[in-house]
Amino acid sequence: DELVNTKFEEPRWIVEGLLPEGLSLLVSGPKMGKSLLAARLSLETGGGERFLGLFNTNKTGVLYLDLEDAPVFAKDRWLKINKNRRMPEGCKTSFRWDRMDDGGLEKIERTLDDNPEIGLVVIDILSMFWPIDADQGGNSYHKEYEVMGKLGRFAEDYGICCLLISHDKKVKSGVDALGGVSGTRAMTGAAQTIWVLKRDYESQEGDLFITGKNVRERKIPIMFD
């Protein structure tokens, strides 16, 4: 009775209807465009512009951990996406960061404490942040759920969206869009929102599948220009 009569606050939306606060996943195969998509999300969120020109964003600061690229390649990507517009002042990026089990999460927390305007943290790519000992022996499902749970509580405590970018499995997952997410079912079970980007290597056309606890399941056609 107490639970059903409790009024909870509406989630804070980074992108209205698509990306709320909490722990989120963006998954696709290598070189499929997930970093391009995440960079555009960061720039348009940081500038308060419509995501993909279609979906309203709530302007917020962004911390983008670009752990897979060198600065020279990242610069080219940011310039192409931003199309000569002024870079949003609230967007910060770093190319070196400690792993989660080596002080990396605490470093993010200190950054958020010093920059309370940040509402979106992007970790690209998750495997470069993932604790080393989480992959060594024992029950993989329980270990992954423990790590994901810790990241989820971190996002909840700070009232932000933490977007984890990850490669998918090499095997085909058939009709199940979430079946291709790397790792055990703990990865998708612990995340509140999941984006899966799918396209063929030879094609500029793809689809962004979105599902989660606070979002309506949908498929958005994507064109890579």
MIDOSE-1310 file (N, C-alpha, C; in nm, 2 decimals, decimal comma, always signed):
residues 225
delv	+0,08/-0,12/+0,00/+0,00/+0,00/+0,00/+0,09/+0,13/+0,00; +0,19/+0,12/+0,08/+0,28/+0,24/+0,09/+0,35/+0,26/-0,05; +0,39/+0,15/-0,11/+0,46/+0,16/-0,24/+0,37/+0,22/-0,35; +0,25/+0,16/-0,36/+0,16/+0,21/-0,47/+0,10/+0,35/-0,45
ntkf	+0,12/+0,40/-0,33/+0,07/+0,53/-0,30/+0,18/+0,63/-0,30; +0,31/+0,59/-0,33/+0,42/+0,68/-0,33/+0,43/+0,74/-0,47; +0,45/+0,87/-0,48/+0,46/+0,95/-0,60/+0,61/+0,97/-0,63; +0,66/+0,91/-0,74/+0,80/+0,92/-0,78/+0,81/+1,03/-0,88
eepr	+0,93/+1,09/-0,88/+0,96/+1,19/-0,98/+0,97/+1,13/-1,12; +0,93/+1,20/-1,22/+0,95/+1,16/-1,36/+1,10/+1,15/-1,39; +1,15/+1,06/-1,47/+1,29/+1,05/-1,50/+1,34/+1,17/-1,58; +1,46/+1,21/-1,55/+1,53/+1,31/-1,63/+1,57/+1,26/-1,77
wive	+1,52/+1,33/-1,87/+1,55/+1,29/-2,01/+1,67/+1,36/-2,07; +1,76/+1,28/-2,12/+1,87/+1,34/-2,20/+1,81/+1,37/-2,34; +1,75/+1,27/-2,40/+1,68/+1,28/-2,53/+1,54/+1,24/-2,50; +1,44/+1,32/-2,52/+1,30/+1,30/-2,48/+1,25/+1,17/-2,55
gllp	+1,21/+1,08/-2,47/+1,15/+0,95/-2,52/+1,25/+0,85/-2,56; +1,38/+0,88/-2,57/+1,48/+0,79/-2,62/+1,58/+0,75/-2,51; +1,63/+0,85/-2,43/+1,74/+0,83/-2,35/+1,72/+0,90/-2,21; +1,68/+0,83/-2,11/+1,66/+0,89/-1,98/+1,78/+0,87/-1,89
egls	+1,78/+0,93/-1,77/+1,89/+0,91/-1,68/+1,90/+0,76/-1,64; +2,01/+0,72/-1,59/+2,03/+0,58/-1,55/+2,14/+0,52/-1,64; +2,15/+0,39/-1,63/+2,25/+0,31/-1,70/+2,20/+0,27/-1,84; +2,28/+0,30/-1,94/+2,23/+0,27/-2,08/+2,35/+0,20/-2,16
llvs	+2,31/+0,13/-2,26/+2,40/+0,06/-2,35/+2,38/+0,10/-2,49; +2,49/+0,12/-2,56/+2,48/+0,14/-2,71/+2,57/+0,03/-2,77; +2,51/-0,06/-2,85/+2,59/-0,18/-2,90/+2,58/-0,18/-3,05; +2,69/-0,22/-3,11/+2,69/-0,26/-3,25/+2,82/-0,33/-3,28
gpkm	+2,84/-0,37/-3,40/+2,96/-0,43/-3,44/+3,07/-0,33/-3,46; +3,20/-0,37/-3,48/+3,31/-0,28/-3,50/+3,29/-0,20/-3,63; +3,32/-0,08/-3,63/+3,32/+0,01/-3,74/+3,18/+0,03/-3,80; +3,08/+0,01/-3,72/+2,94/+0,03/-3,77/+2,89/+0,17/-3,75
gksl	+2,96/+0,25/-3,67/+2,91/+0,39/-3,66/+2,86/+0,42/-3,52; +2,88/+0,34/-3,42/+2,83/+0,37/-3,29/+2,90/+0,49/-3,22; +3,03/+0,50/-3,25/+3,10/+0,62/-3,20/+3,06/+0,75/-3,27; +3,03/+0,74/-3,40/+2,97/+0,86/-3,47/+2,84/+0,90/-3,41
laar	+2,76/+0,80/-3,38/+2,62/+0,82/-3,32/+2,64/+0,88/-3,18; +2,73/+0,83/-3,10/+2,75/+0,88/-2,97/+2,80/+1,02/-2,97; +2,89/+1,05/-3,06/+2,95/+1,18/-3,07/+2,84/+1,28/-3,11; +2,76/+1,24/-3,21/+2,65/+1,34/-3,25/+2,55/+1,36/-3,13
lsle	+2,52/+1,25/-3,06/+2,44/+1,26/-2,94/+2,50/+1,36/-2,84; +2,63/+1,35/-2,82/+2,70/+1,44/-2,72/+2,70/+1,58/-2,77; +2,73/+1,61/-2,89/+2,73/+1,75/-2,94/+2,59/+1,81/-2,94; +2,49/+1,73/-2,98/+2,36/+1,79/-2,99/+2,29/+1,80/-2,85
tggg	+2,33/+1,72/-2,76/+2,29/+1,73/-2,62/+2,36/+1,85/-2,55; +2,49/+1,85/-2,58/+2,57/+1,96/-2,52/+2,52/+2,10/-2,57; +2,47/+2,10/-2,69/+2,43/+2,23/-2,75/+2,28/+2,25/-2,74; +2,21/+2,16/-2,68/+2,06/+2,17/-2,67/+1,99/+2,17/-2,80
erfl	+2,05/+2,10/-2,90/+1,98/+2,08/-3,03/+1,91/+1,95/-3,04; +1,82/+1,94/-3,14/+1,75/+1,82/-3,16/+1,84/+1,70/-3,21; +1,83/+1,59/-3,14/+1,91/+1,47/-3,17/+1,86/+1,42/-3,31; +1,96/+1,41/-3,40/+1,93/+1,36/-3,54/+1,83/+1,45/-3,61
glfn	+1,81/+1,57/-3,56/+1,72/+1,67/-3,62/+1,57/+1,64/-3,59; +1,55/+1,54/-3,50/+1,41/+1,49/-3,48/+1,36/+1,49/-3,34; +1,46/+1,46/-3,24/+1,41/+1,44/-3,11/+1,47/+1,55/-3,01; +1,38/+1,60/-2,93/+1,42/+1,71/-2,84/+1,52/+1,66/-2,74
tnkt	+1,62/+1,74/-2,71/+1,72/+1,71/-2,60/+1,70/+1,82/-2,49; +1,75/+1,78/-2,37/+1,76/+1,87/-2,26/+1,90/+1,91/-2,24; +1,94/+2,03/-2,28/+2,08/+2,07/-2,28/+2,15/+2,03/-2,15; +2,26/+1,97/-2,16/+2,34/+1,93/-2,04/+2,49/+1,92/-2,07
gvly	+2,57/+1,92/-1,98/+2,71/+1,90/-2,00/+2,74/+1,75/-2,02; +2,85/+1,73/-2,10/+2,88/+1,59/-2,14/+3,03/+1,56/-2,10; +3,05/+1,44/-2,05/+3,19/+1,39/-2,04/+3,20/+1,26/-2,13; +3,29/+1,27/-2,23/+3,30/+1,17/-2,33/+3,44/+1,10/-2,31
ldle	+3,44/+0,98/-2,26/+3,57/+0,91/-2,25/+3,60/+0,83/-2,37; +3,69/+0,88/-2,46/+3,72/+0,83/-2,59/+3,84/+0,74/-2,57; +3,82/+0,61/-2,53/+3,93/+0,53/-2,49/+3,98/+0,44/-2,60; +3,93/+0,45/-2,72/+3,97/+0,36/-2,83/+4,04/+0,44/-2,94
dapv	+4,02/+0,57/-2,95/+4,07/+0,65/-3,06/+4,19/+0,74/-3,01; +4,27/+0,77/-3,11/+4,38/+0,87/-3,09/+4,32/+1,01/-3,11; +4,37/+1,11/-3,05/+4,32/+1,25/-3,06/+4,30/+1,29/-3,21; +4,40/+1,26/-3,29/+4,40/+1,30/-3,43/+4,28/+1,25/-3,51
fakd	+4,24/+1,12/-3,48/+4,12/+1,07/-3,55/+3,99/+1,12/-3,49; +3,99/+1,14/-3,36/+3,88/+1,20/-3,29/+3,85/+1,34/-3,34; +3,95/+1,42/-3,36/+3,93/+1,55/-3,41/+3,86/+1,55/-3,54; +3,90/+1,47/-3,63/+3,84/+1,46/-3,76/+3,69/+1,42/-3,75
rwlk	+3,66/+1,33/-3,66/+3,52/+1,28/-3,64/+3,44/+1,39/-3,58; +3,49/+1,46/-3,48/+3,41/+1,57/-3,42/+3,38/+1,68/-3,52; +3,48/+1,72/-3,61/+3,46/+1,83/-3,70/+3,36/+1,79/-3,81; +3,37/+1,66/-3,86/+3,27/+1,62/-3,96/+3,13/+1,62/-3,91
inkn	+3,11/+1,58/-3,78/+2,98/+1,57/-3,73/+2,92/+1,71/-3,70; +3,01/+1,80/-3,65/+2,97/+1,93/-3,60/+2,94/+2,03/-3,72; +2,99/+2,00/-3,84/+2,97/+2,08/-3,96/+2,99/+2,23/-3,94; +3,11/+2,26/-3,89/+3,15/+2,40/-3,88/+3,08/+2,48/-3,77
rrmp	+2,99/+2,42/-3,69/+2,93/+2,49/-3,58/+3,03/+2,50/-3,47; +3,00/+2,60/-3,38/+3,08/+2,62/-3,26/+3,07/+2,50/-3,17; +3,18/+2,45/-3,12/+3,17/+2,33/-3,03/+3,10/+2,37/-2,90; +3,01/+2,29/-2,85/+2,95/+2,32/-2,72/+3,05/+2,33/-2,61
egck	+3,04/+2,44/-2,52/+3,13/+2,46/-2,42/+3,12/+2,35/-2,31; +3,00/+2,29/-2,30/+2,98/+2,19/-2,19/+3,03/+2,05/-2,22; +3,09/+2,03/-2,34/+3,14/+1,90/-2,37/+3,29/+1,88/-2,34; +3,32/+1,78/-2,26/+3,46/+1,75/-2,23/+3,49/+1,61/-2,28
tsfr	+3,61/+1,59/-2,32/+3,66/+1,46/-2,37/+3,79/+1,42/-2,31; +3,82/+1,29/-2,29/+3,95/+1,25/-2,25/+3,98/+1,12/-2,32; +4,11/+1,10/-2,35/+4,16/+0,98/-2,43/+4,23/+0,88/-2,34; +4,25/+0,92/-2,21/+4,32/+0,83/-2,12/+4,24/+0,83/-1,99
wdrm	+4,21/+0,71/-1,94/+4,13/+0,70/-1,82/+4,16/+0,57/-1,75; +4,17/+0,57/-1,61/+4,19/+0,45/-1,54/+4,07/+0,36/-1,55; +4,10/+0,23/-1,54/+4,00/+0,13/-1,54/+3,91/+0,14/-1,41; +3,79/+0,09/-1,42/+3,70/+0,10/-1,31/+3,75/+0,05/-1,18
ddgg	+3,83/-0,06/-1,18/+3,88/-0,12/-1,06/+4,02/-0,06/-1,02; +4,06/+0,05/-1,09/+4,19/+0,11/-1,06/+4,16/+0,26/-1,04; +4,05/+0,30/-0,98/+4,02/+0,43/-0,95/+3,94/+0,51/-1,06; +3,91/+0,44/-1,17/+3,84/+0,51/-1,28/+3,71/+0,57/-1,25
leki	+3,63/+0,49/-1,17/+3,49/+0,53/-1,14/+3,50/+0,65/-1,04; +3,59/+0,64/-0,94/+3,61/+0,75/-0,85/+3,65/+0,88/-0,92; +3,73/+0,86/-1,02/+3,78/+0,98/-1,10/+3,66/+1,05/-1,17; +3,57/+0,97/-1,23/+3,45/+1,02/-1,29/+3,37/+1,10/-1,18
ertl	+3,35/+1,04/-1,07/+3,28/+1,10/-0,96/+3,34/+1,24/-0,92; +3,47/+1,25/-0,91/+3,53/+1,37/-0,88/+3,51/+1,47/-0,99; +3,51/+1,43/-1,12/+3,49/+1,52/-1,23/+3,34/+1,57/-1,22; +3,25/+1,49/-1,19/+3,11/+1,53/-1,17/+3,09/+1,63/-1,06
ddnp	+3,16/+1,60/-0,95/+3,16/+1,69/-0,83/+3,21/+1,83/-0,87; +3,31/+1,83/-0,95/+3,37/+1,96/-1,00/+3,29/+2,03/-1,11; +3,21/+1,95/-1,18/+3,14/+2,00/-1,30/+2,99/+1,95/-1,28; +2,92/+2,01/-1,19/+2,78/+1,96/-1,17/+2,68/+1,97/-1,29
eigl	+2,73/+2,05/-1,39/+2,64/+2,07/-1,51/+2,64/+1,94/-1,60; +2,73/+1,85/-1,58/+2,74/+1,73/-1,66/+2,62/+1,63/-1,62; +2,55/+1,60/-1,73/+2,43/+1,51/-1,71/+2,45/+1,38/-1,79; +2,55/+1,38/-1,88/+2,57/+1,26/-1,97/+2,72/+1,22/-1,96
vvid	+2,74/+1,09/-1,93/+2,88/+1,04/-1,93/+2,88/+0,93/-2,03; +2,96/+0,94/-2,13/+2,98/+0,83/-2,24/+3,11/+0,76/-2,22; +3,11/+0,63/-2,21/+3,23/+0,55/-2,19/+3,25/+0,47/-2,32; +3,34/+0,51/-2,40/+3,37/+0,45/-2,54/+3,51/+0,41/-2,55
ilsm	+3,54/+0,29/-2,52/+3,45/+0,17/-2,52/+3,46/+0,10/-2,39; +3,35/+0,03/-2,35/+3,34/-0,03/-2,22/+3,45/-0,12/-2,19; +3,50/-0,20/-2,28/+3,61/-0,30/-2,25/+3,73/-0,23/-2,20; +3,76/-0,11/-2,23/+3,88/-0,03/-2,19/+3,86/+0,02/-2,05
fwpi	+3,73/+0,01/-2,00/+3,70/+0,06/-1,86/+3,67/-0,05/-1,77; +3,63/-0,16/-1,83/+3,59/-0,28/-1,75/+3,69/-0,33/-1,66; +3,66/-0,37/-1,53/+3,76/-0,42/-1,44/+3,82/-0,55/-1,49; +3,96/-0,56/-1,48/+4,03/-0,67/-1,53/+3,99/-0,80/-1,45
dadq	+3,97/-0,79/-1,32/+3,94/-0,91/-1,24/+3,80/-0,96/-1,26; +3,71/-0,88/-1,33/+3,58/-0,93/-1,35/+3,57/-1,04/-1,46; +3,68/-1,06/-1,54/+3,69/-1,16/-1,64/+3,77/-1,28/-1,60; +3,81/-1,29/-1,48/+3,90/-1,39/-1,43/+3,82/-1,49/-1,34
ggns	+3,79/-1,61/-1,40/+3,73/-1,71/-1,32/+3,59/-1,68/-1,26; +3,53/-1,78/-1,20/+3,40/-1,76/-1,13/+3,28/-1,75/-1,22; +3,17/-1,71/-1,17/+3,05/-1,70/-1,24/+3,04/-1,57/-1,32; +3,05/-1,58/-1,45/+3,05/-1,46/-1,53/+2,93/-1,38/-1,52
yhke	+2,81/-1,44/-1,51/+2,69/-1,37/-1,50/+2,69/-1,28/-1,37; +2,72/-1,35/-1,26/+2,72/-1,27/-1,13/+2,82/-1,16/-1,13; +2,94/-1,18/-1,19/+3,04/-1,08/-1,19/+3,00/-0,96/-1,28; +2,94/-0,99/-1,39/+2,89/-0,89/-1,48/+2,78/-0,81/-1,42
yevm	+2,69/-0,88/-1,35/+2,58/-0,81/-1,28/+2,63/-0,72/-1,17; +2,74/-0,76/-1,10/+2,79/-0,68/-0,99/+2,85/-0,56/-1,05; +2,93/-0,57/-1,16/+2,99/-0,45/-1,22/+2,88/-0,35/-1,27; +2,79/-0,41/-1,35/+2,68/-0,33/-1,41/+2,60/-0,26/-1,30
gklg	+2,57/-0,34/-1,19/+2,49/-0,29/-1,08/+2,56/-0,17/-1,02; +2,69/-0,18/-1,00/+2,77/-0,07/-0,94/+2,76/+0,06/-1,03; +2,77/+0,04/-1,16/+2,76/+0,15/-1,26/+2,62/+0,21/-1,25; +2,52/+0,12/-1,24/+2,38/+0,17/-1,23/+2,36/+0,25/-1,11
rfae	+2,41/+0,21/-1,00/+2,39/+0,28/-0,87/+2,46/+0,42/-0,88; +2,58/+0,42/-0,94/+2,65/+0,54/-0,96/+2,57/+0,64/-1,04; +2,51/+0,60/-1,16/+2,43/+0,68/-1,24/+2,31/+0,73/-1,16; +2,25/+0,65/-1,08/+2,13/+0,68/-1,00/+2,16/+0,78/-0,90
dygi	+2,28/+0,76/-0,83/+2,32/+0,85/-0,72/+2,34/+0,99/-0,77; +2,40/+1,00/-0,89/+2,43/+1,14/-0,95/+2,32/+1,19/-1,03; +2,21/+1,11/-1,06/+2,10/+1,16/-1,14/+2,14/+1,19/-1,28; +2,23/+1,11/-1,34/+2,28/+1,13/-1,48/+2,25/+1,01/-1,56
ccll	+2,28/+1,02/-1,69/+2,28/+0,91/-1,78/+2,42/+0,86/-1,81; +2,45/+0,74/-1,78/+2,58/+0,68/-1,81/+2,57/+0,59/-1,93; +2,62/+0,63/-2,04/+2,60/+0,55/-2,17/+2,73/+0,47/-2,19; +2,71/+0,34/-2,19/+2,83/+0,25/-2,21/+2,82/+0,20/-2,36
ishd	+2,93/+0,21/-2,43/+2,94/+0,17/-2,57/+3,02/+0,04/-2,57; +2,96/-0,06/-2,64/+3,02/-0,19/-2,64/+3,00/-0,26/-2,78; +3,10/-0,35/-2,81/+3,08/-0,43/-2,94/+2,98/-0,54/-2,91; +2,92/-0,58/-3,02/+2,83/-0,70/-3,01/+2,91/-0,83/-3,03
kkvk	+2,83/-0,94/-3,02/+2,89/-1,07/-3,04/+2,92/-1,09/-3,19; +3,01/-1,18/-3,22/+3,04/-1,21/-3,36/+2,94/-1,29/-3,42; +2,87/-1,37/-3,34/+2,76/-1,46/-3,40/+2,64/-1,38/-3,43; +2,56/-1,42/-3,53/+2,44/-1,36/-3,56/+2,33/-1,40/-3,45
sgvd	+2,25/-1,30/-3,42/+2,15/-1,32/-3,31/+2,01/-1,34/-3,36; +1,99/-1,35/-3,50/+1,86/-1,38/-3,55/+1,77/-1,26/-3,53; +1,64/-1,29/-3,49/+1,54/-1,18/-3,48/+1,56/-1,11/-3,34; +1,63/-1,16/-3,25/+1,65/-1,10/-3,12/+1,75/-0,99/-3,12
algg	+1,71/-0,87/-3,12/+1,80/-0,75/-3,13/+1,90/-0,75/-3,01; +1,86/-0,80/-2,89/+1,94/-0,80/-2,77/+2,03/-0,92/-2,77; +2,00/-1,02/-2,85/+2,08/-1,14/-2,84/+2,22/-1,13/-2,89; +2,25/-1,02/-2,96/+2,39/-0,99/-3,00/+2,47/-0,91/-2,91
vsgt	+2,42/-0,87/-2,80/+2,49/-0,79/-2,70/+2,60/-0,88/-2,64; +2,72/-0,83/-2,64/+2,84/-0,91/-2,58/+2,82/-0,94/-2,44; +2,87/-1,05/-2,39/+2,86/-1,08/-2,25/+2,74/-1,17/-2,22; +2,71/-1,18/-2,09/+2,59/-1,26/-2,05/+2,47/-1,17/-2,05
ramt	+2,36/-1,23/-2,01/+2,23/-1,16/-2,01/+2,24/-1,05/-1,90; +2,34/-1,06/-1,81/+2,35/-0,95/-1,71/+2,37/-0,82/-1,77; +2,43/-0,81/-1,89/+2,46/-0,68/-1,95/+2,33/-0,61/-1,98; +2,24/-0,68/-2,05/+2,11/-0,62/-2,08/+2,01/-0,62/-1,97
gaaq	+2,03/-0,71/-1,87/+1,94/-0,71/-1,76/+1,96/-0,60/-1,66; +2,08/-0,55/-1,65/+2,11/-0,45/-1,56/+2,09/-0,31/-1,62; +2,10/-0,30/-1,75/+2,09/-0,17/-1,81/+1,94/-0,13/-1,82; +1,91/+0,00/-1,80/+1,78/+0,05/-1,80/+1,73/+0,08/-1,94
tiwv	+1,83/+0,12/-2,03/+1,79/+0,16/-2,17/+1,90/+0,09/-2,26; +1,86/+0,04/-2,37/+1,95/-0,03/-2,46/+1,93/+0,02/-2,60; +2,03/+0,06/-2,67/+2,03/+0,10/-2,81/+2,12/+0,00/-2,88; +2,06/-0,06/-2,99/+2,14/-0,16/-3,07/+2,14/-0,10/-3,22
lkrd	+2,26/-0,07/-3,27/+2,27/-0,02/-3,40/+2,31/-0,14/-3,50; +2,23/-0,15/-3,60/+2,26/-0,26/-3,70/+2,26/-0,20/-3,84; +2,36/-0,25/-3,91/+2,37/-0,22/-4,06/+2,47/-0,31/-4,12; +2,47/-0,32/-4,25/+2,57/-0,40/-4,32/+2,69/-0,31/-4,35
yesq	+2,80/-0,37/-4,36/+2,93/-0,30/-4,39/+2,92/-0,22/-4,52; +2,85/-0,28/-4,62/+2,85/-0,21/-4,75/+2,74/-0,11/-4,76; +2,66/-0,10/-4,66/+2,54/-0,01/-4,68/+2,55/+0,11/-4,59; +2,50/+0,23/-4,64/+2,49/+0,35/-4,56/+2,37/+0,35/-4,47
egdl	+2,28/+0,26/-4,50/+2,15/+0,25/-4,42/+2,16/+0,15/-4,31; +2,09/+0,19/-4,20/+2,09/+0,10/-4,08/+1,97/+0,13/-4,00; +1,96/+0,06/-3,89/+1,85/+0,07/-3,80/+1,90/+0,08/-3,65; +1,84/+0,17/-3,58/+1,87/+0,18/-3,44/+1,75/+0,13/-3,36
fitg	+1,77/+0,01/-3,29/+1,67/-0,05/-3,21/+1,68/+0,01/-3,07; +1,57/+0,05/-3,01/+1,57/+0,11/-2,88/+1,47/+0,04/-2,79; +1,51/+0,00/-2,67/+1,42/-0,06/-2,57/+1,46/-0,03/-2,43; +1,38/-0,05/-2,34/+1,42/-0,02/-2,20/+1,30/-0,01/-2,11
knvr	+1,33/+0,03/-1,98/+1,22/+0,03/-1,88/+1,14/+0,16/-1,89; +1,19/+0,27/-1,94/+1,12/+0,40/-1,94/+1,09/+0,44/-2,09; +1,13/+0,36/-2,19/+1,12/+0,40/-2,32/+1,02/+0,31/-2,40; +0,96/+0,36/-2,50/+0,88/+0,28/-2,59/+0,97/+0,21/-2,69
erki	+0,95/+0,08/-2,70/+1,03/+0,00/-2,79/+1,00/+0,05/-2,94; +1,11/+0,08/-3,01/+1,10/+0,13/-3,14/+1,22/+0,10/-3,23; +1,21/+0,12/-3,36/+1,32/+0,11/-3,45/+1,32/+0,23/-3,53; +1,44/+0,30/-3,53/+1,46/+0,42/-3,60/+1,55/+0,40/-3,72
pimf	+1,51/+0,43/-3,85/+1,60/+0,42/-3,96/+1,71/+0,52/-3,95; +1,83/+0,48/-3,98/+1,95/+0,57/-3,97/+2,02/+0,57/-4,11; +2,06/+0,69/-4,16/+2,14/+0,70/-4,28/+2,27/+0,76/-4,25; +2,38/+0,69/-4,28/+2,51/+0,74/-4,26/+2,56/+0,82/-4,39
d	+2,57/+0,95/-4,37/+2,60/+1,03/-4,49/+2,76/+1,05/-4,49
